């Protein structure tokens, strides 16, 4: 069973995203960037281990969030990256934009 997309704040500089985040969810998830970046001024780590579906829309959304963070003078980096997302980011040469080592 698939879960609805959700964003959970772990602490000031750390959020966890989980559930399905594909083409159908990307538009509404983009509007939730404020939940990801929060009110603090520091960098933000996004744990993506709970994502159940990865596609190009997932990558596009994460890149858009990273761009929003950069516009605010912050860095967004992904943690606990699933292999399929890491492969897609590598294919697009986007690892450095998402803080993927």
C-alpha positions, -999 to 999 in steps of 0.1 A, spaced: 0 0 0 13 35 -9 12 63 16 3 99 9 32 123 7 41 139 40 68 162 54 79 158 90 101 182 109 127 163 129 144 194 143 154 229 133 176 219 104 163 185 95 131 172 78 120 138 67 99 133 36 79 101 30 52 85 9 46 88 -28 62 118 -45 58 114 -83 42 134 -111 8 136 -95 21 150 -62 50 173 -74 29 204 -80 13 205 -46 46 194 -29 64 224 -45 41 247 -27 51 232 6 87 244 4 81 265 35 75 234 55 109 221 43 129 253 48 112 264 80 120 297 97 156 292 106 185 306 87 208 275 86 213 247 62 186 220 59 190 182 57 162 163 40 160 126 48 144 110 17 146 74 28 108 72 32 100 80 -4 80 52 -20 81 63 -56 110 80 -74 107 94 -109 119 125 -128 92 146 -111 107 137 -77 141 148 -88 127 180 -103 109 189 -71 140 183 -50 161 205 -73 134 232 -71 135 230 -33 173 233 -34 171 263 -57 146 280 -32 170 273 -4 199 288 -24 179 319 -31 175 323 7 213 318 12 210 283 25 221 248 14 198 219 11 213 184 12 197 151 9 204 123 34 195 85 34 191 87 -4 175 56 -20 196 39 -47 171 47 -75 171 84 -66 209 84 -64 211 68 -98 186 93 -113 206 122 -98 238 108 -112 223 104 -146 214 141 -146 247 151 -130 227 167 -101 244 151 -71 263 183 -62 231 204 -64 214 181 -39 244 176 -16 246 139 -25 281 125 -19 
